[in-house]
């Protein structure tokens, strides 16, 4: 089969995916040629890309669109299924993806709470024992969204000696093993925020959660608290965030996602020392790359053999 990868950055991963897809023809496309190349592809493996009716219109051979990762917000599931094209994503937990995102959340918490920017200033000024930081130990964190990523964050925070409030749309029996100190349903989110020094977003983006971190959200957070977003940028109202930072209510904000990606390095928000940003690298680790590659390769093998696909998405759910 012909496997088409998008974007060109996949060329750097040939050494990983090549051996796993031995026997198949591999091509890599970018925006300038994907519409032509997809016409001859049996499988499209994609990073962030609008996979819509226009893109797949002439793709008569295409049998599978496989997301390289978890989020499929930019794939039109209905359009794919109308053409008989299956869509799959990669399970985040167990592949290294959820685990890596949980680690990046911890990194932002530590960078902000230990005032890393001020630490660099102290080094330049040859100053010791400054600045004073905020310990994670004994503090309360609120993890909003208890899917694979959220659960991995919770277990790591508990290992740091933190109290953790979990927020999810529904409560599940499996949450009992997480050691949560309290649970709150998503429709009572404002009740969960007071008393939490750190608030971490690991929530799925949909029409109900878009902009969920708005003015009321930030007003409900304690003065001097921190927001960490490792989910989707659209969960947060930028205007409300900037207002909270500007009046000093919010002590800091850390992001592995941004409203415009890649972020403009001249963005004025990034000049604020209370803001940390990483370029969407939560799931970009050695373990995650191998885990995701194996998951994609397994589904390509299953497709070739006529077997049921793993993590096949249903547009009706």
C-alpha positions as CSV (number, residue, x, y, z in Angstrom):
1,X,0.0,0.0,0.0
2,X,1.0,3.6,-0.5
3,X,1.2,5.5,2.8
4,X,1.2,9.3,2.6
5,X,2.6,11.3,5.6
6,X,1.9,14.9,6.2
7,X,3.7,17.3,6.9
8,X,7.3,17.3,5.7
9,X,8.6,17.0,9.3
10,X,7.9,13.3,9.0
11,X,11.0,13.0,6.8
12,X,13.0,13.2,10.0
13,X,11.2,10.1,11.3
14,X,12.0,7.9,8.4
15,X,14.4,5.9,10.6
16,X,11.5,5.1,13.0
17,X,8.6,4.5,10.7
18,X,10.4,3.0,7.8
19,X,11.3,-0.3,9.4
20,X,7.8,-0.6,11.0
21,X,6.1,-0.2,7.5
22,X,8.5,-2.4,5.6
23,X,6.8,-3.6,2.4
24,X,4.7,-0.5,1.9
25,X,5.5,2.6,-0.2
26,X,6.1,5.7,1.9
27,X,5.7,9.3,0.7
28,X,5.8,12.6,2.5
29,X,3.8,15.6,1.4
30,X,3.4,19.3,2.3
31,X,0.6,21.8,1.7
32,X,1.9,22.5,-1.8
33,X,1.5,19.0,-3.1
34,X,-0.8,17.1,-0.8
35,X,-3.9,17.5,-3.0
36,X,-2.1,15.8,-5.8
37,X,-0.3,13.1,-3.8
38,X,-3.4,12.1,-1.8
39,X,-5.1,10.9,-5.0
40,X,-2.8,7.9,-5.2
41,X,-2.6,7.2,-1.5
42,X,-4.2,4.2,0.3
43,X,-3.5,5.7,3.8
44,X,-3.0,9.2,5.0
45,X,-1.1,9.7,8.2
46,X,-1.4,13.2,9.3
47,X,-0.4,15.8,11.9
48,X,-2.5,19.0,12.2
49,X,-4.3,19.2,8.8
50,X,-7.8,20.1,7.7
51,X,-9.0,16.8,6.3
52,X,-12.2,17.9,4.7
53,X,-14.5,17.0,1.7
54,X,-12.4,19.2,-0.7
55,X,-9.1,17.4,0.2
56,X,-10.5,13.9,-0.1
57,X,-12.7,14.5,-3.1
58,X,-10.3,13.0,-5.6
59,X,-8.8,10.4,-3.3
60,X,-10.5,7.4,-4.8
61,X,-7.9,4.9,-3.3
62,X,-7.9,6.3,0.2
63,X,-9.1,3.8,2.8
64,X,-7.8,5.2,6.0
65,X,-7.0,8.6,7.6
66,X,-4.8,8.1,10.6
67,X,-4.1,10.9,13.1
68,X,-0.6,10.9,14.3
69,X,-1.7,11.5,17.9
70,X,-5.0,12.0,19.7
71,X,-6.8,15.1,18.6
72,X,-9.0,14.8,15.5
73,X,-10.7,18.2,15.6
74,X,-9.6,19.1,12.1
75,X,-10.7,15.9,10.5
76,X,-14.3,15.9,9.0
77,X,-15.4,12.5,10.2
78,X,-18.7,12.6,8.4
79,X,-17.1,13.5,5.1
80,X,-14.6,10.7,5.4
81,X,-17.2,8.1,6.3
82,X,-19.5,9.2,3.4
83,X,-16.6,8.1,1.1
84,X,-16.0,4.9,3.0
85,X,-12.8,6.1,4.6
86,X,-12.0,4.9,8.1
87,X,-10.5,7.4,10.6
88,X,-8.4,6.3,13.5
89,X,-6.3,8.1,16.2
90,X,-3.7,6.9,18.7
91,X,-4.5,6.0,22.3
92,X,-2.7,8.6,24.4
93,X,-2.1,6.4,27.4
94,X,0.4,3.6,27.1
95,X,2.0,5.0,24.0
96,X,4.0,7.7,25.8
97,X,1.7,10.5,24.7
98,X,-0.3,11.0,27.8
99,X,2.7,10.4,29.9
100,X,4.8,13.0,28.1
101,X,2.0,15.6,28.3
102,X,1.7,15.0,32.0
103,X,5.4,15.6,32.3
104,X,5.3,18.9,30.4
105,X,2.5,20.1,32.7
106,X,4.7,19.4,35.7
107,X,7.6,21.3,33.9
108,X,5.4,24.4,33.5
109,X,4.3,24.2,37.1
110,X,7.9,24.1,38.3
111,X,9.1,26.8,35.9
112,X,6.4,29.2,37.1
113,X,6.4,28.3,40.8
114,X,10.2,28.5,41.1
115,X,10.3,31.7,39.0
116,X,12.7,30.4,36.5
117,X,13.0,33.8,34.7
118,X,14.0,35.5,37.9
119,X,16.5,32.7,38.6
120,X,18.2,33.5,35.4
121,X,18.3,37.2,36.4
122,X,19.8,36.2,39.7
123,X,22.6,34.2,38.0
124,X,23.4,37.2,35.7
125,X,23.6,39.4,38.8
126,X,25.7,36.8,40.7
127,X,23.0,36.7,43.4
128,X,22.3,33.7,45.6
129,X,19.2,32.4,47.4
130,X,16.8,34.5,45.3
131,X,14.1,34.4,44.2
132,X,11.8,32.7,46.8
133,X,9.6,30.2,45.1
134,X,6.3,28.5,45.7
135,X,6.6,24.8,46.7
136,X,4.3,22.3,45.0
137,X,4.4,20.1,48.2
138,X,1.3,20.7,50.4
139,X,-0.4,22.8,47.8
140,X,-3.8,21.9,46.2
141,X,-4.1,21.5,42.4
142,X,-7.2,21.2,40.3
143,X,-7.0,18.9,37.3
144,X,-9.8,19.7,34.9
145,X,-10.5,16.7,32.6
146,X,-9.7,13.2,33.8
147,X,-9.1,11.4,30.6
148,X,-5.8,9.6,29.9
149,X,-3.8,12.8,30.2
150,X,-5.6,14.1,33.3
151,X,-5.2,10.8,35.1
152,X,-1.5,10.8,34.4
153,X,-1.2,14.3,35.7
154,X,-3.1,13.4,38.9
155,X,-0.8,10.5,39.7
156,X,2.3,12.6,39.3
157,X,1.0,15.4,41.4
158,X,0.1,13.0,44.2
159,X,3.7,11.8,44.0
160,X,4.8,15.4,44.6
161,X,2.8,15.5,47.9
162,X,0.0,17.6,46.6
163,X,-3.7,17.6,47.3
164,X,-5.7,17.2,44.1
165,X,-9.2,18.1,43.1
166,X,-10.4,16.3,40.0
167,X,-13.0,17.8,37.7
168,X,-14.7,15.7,35.0
169,X,-18.0,15.7,33.2
170,X,-19.0,12.5,34.9
171,X,-17.6,10.6,37.9
172,X,-16.3,7.1,37.1
173,X,-15.5,4.2,39.4
174,X,-11.9,4.1,38.0
175,X,-11.2,7.5,39.6
176,X,-11.1,5.8,43.0
177,X,-7.6,4.5,42.3
178,X,-6.2,8.0,41.6
179,X,-6.2,9.0,45.2
180,X,-8.1,12.2,44.5
181,X,-8.8,14.3,47.6
182,X,-12.0,15.6,46.1
183,X,-14.1,15.4,42.9
184,X,-16.3,18.0,41.3
185,X,-18.5,17.6,38.2
186,X,-17.7,19.9,35.3
187,X,-21.0,21.7,35.6
188,X,-19.9,22.9,39.1
189,X,-16.4,23.9,37.9
190,X,-16.5,27.3,39.7
191,X,-16.9,25.4,43.0
192,X,-13.7,23.5,42.4
193,X,-11.3,26.4,41.8
194,X,-11.2,28.2,45.2
195,X,-8.4,27.0,47.3
196,X,-6.3,25.6,44.4
197,X,-2.9,27.1,43.9
198,X,-2.5,25.4,40.5
199,X,-5.2,24.7,37.9
200,X,-4.4,22.4,35.0
201,X,-6.5,22.1,31.9
202,X,-6.4,18.6,30.3
203,X,-9.9,18.8,28.9
204,X,-11.3,17.8,25.5
205,X,-12.2,20.7,23.3
206,X,-15.8,20.8,22.0
207,X,-18.6,23.3,21.7
208,X,-19.4,22.9,25.4
209,X,-15.8,23.5,26.6
210,X,-14.7,26.2,24.2
211,X,-13.8,29.3,26.2
212,X,-14.5,27.6,29.5
213,X,-11.7,29.5,31.1
214,X,-13.3,33.0,30.9
215,X,-13.8,35.9,33.2
216,X,-15.9,33.9,35.8
217,X,-13.3,31.1,35.7
218,X,-10.4,33.4,36.5
219,X,-12.4,35.3,39.1
220,X,-13.0,32.0,40.9
221,X,-9.3,31.2,41.0
222,X,-7.4,32.3,44.1
223,X,-5.2,35.4,43.9
224,X,-1.7,34.3,43.2
225,X,-2.7,31.0,41.6
226,X,-1.3,29.5,38.3
227,X,-3.0,28.2,35.2
228,X,-1.4,25.4,33.1
229,X,-2.9,24.5,29.7
230,X,-1.7,21.3,28.0
231,X,-5.0,20.6,26.2
232,X,-6.2,23.0,23.6
233,X,-5.7,26.8,23.4
234,X,-9.4,27.5,22.6
235,X,-10.4,26.4,26.1
236,X,-9.0,29.7,27.3
237,X,-10.3,33.2,26.6
238,X,-7.1,35.1,25.8
239,X,-8.8,38.4,26.7
240,X,-9.8,37.0,30.2
241,X,-6.4,35.6,30.7
242,X,-4.6,38.8,29.9
243,X,-7.0,40.8,32.1
244,X,-6.3,38.4,35.1
245,X,-2.5,38.6,34.5
246,X,-2.6,42.4,34.1
247,X,-4.4,43.1,37.3
248,X,-2.1,40.7,39.2
249,X,-4.8,38.3,40.2
250,X,-3.2,35.4,38.3
251,X,0.4,34.7,39.3
252,X,1.4,33.0,36.1
253,X,0.3,30.9,33.1
254,X,2.1,28.0,31.3
255,X,1.1,26.7,27.9
256,X,2.1,23.9,25.7
257,X,-0.6,25.0,23.2
258,X,-1.2,28.5,21.8
259,X,-3.9,30.3,19.9
260,X,-1.8,30.7,16.8
261,X,0.6,27.8,16.2
262,X,3.5,28.2,15.6
263,X,3.4,31.2,18.0
264,X,4.8,34.5,16.9
265,X,8.0,35.1,18.9
266,X,7.1,38.8,19.0
267,X,3.7,38.1,20.6
268,X,3.5,40.7,23.5
269,X,2.1,38.0,25.8
270,X,5.4,36.2,25.6
271,X,7.2,39.2,27.0
272,X,5.5,38.7,30.3
273,X,7.8,36.8,32.6
274,X,4.8,35.2,34.3
275,X,4.0,33.3,31.1
276,X,5.9,30.2,29.9
277,X,5.4,28.6,26.5
278,X,6.6,25.4,24.9
279,X,6.0,24.7,21.2
280,X,3.4,21.9,21.6
281,X,6.0,19.3,22.6
282,X,4.1,17.5,25.4
283,X,3.9,14.3,23.3
284,X,7.1,14.7,21.5
285,X,9.5,12.4,23.3
286,X,11.5,9.3,22.4
287,X,9.0,7.0,24.1
288,X,5.9,8.8,22.5
289,X,7.4,8.8,19.0
290,X,8.0,5.0,19.1
291,X,4.7,4.4,20.8
292,X,2.7,6.4,18.3
293,X,4.6,4.9,15.3
294,X,3.9,1.4,16.5
295,X,0.2,2.1,16.9
296,X,0.0,3.6,13.4
297,X,2.0,0.7,11.9
298,X,-0.2,-1.9,13.6
299,X,-3.3,-0.3,12.1
300,X,-1.7,-0.3,8.6
301,X,-1.0,-4.0,9.0
302,X,-4.5,-4.6,10.1
303,X,-5.9,-2.7,7.2
304,X,-3.8,-4.7,4.8
305,X,-5.0,-8.0,6.3
306,X,-8.7,-7.0,6.5
307,X,-8.7,-7.0,10.3
308,X,-10.6,-4.7,12.6
309,X,-8.8,-1.4,13.2
310,X,-7.8,-0.1,16.6
311,X,-9.1,3.2,17.9
312,X,-11.5,3.6,14.9
313,X,-13.7,6.6,15.3
314,X,-17.4,6.7,15.0
315,X,-18.9,10.0,13.8
316,X,-22.1,9.2,15.6
317,X,-20.4,9.2,19.0
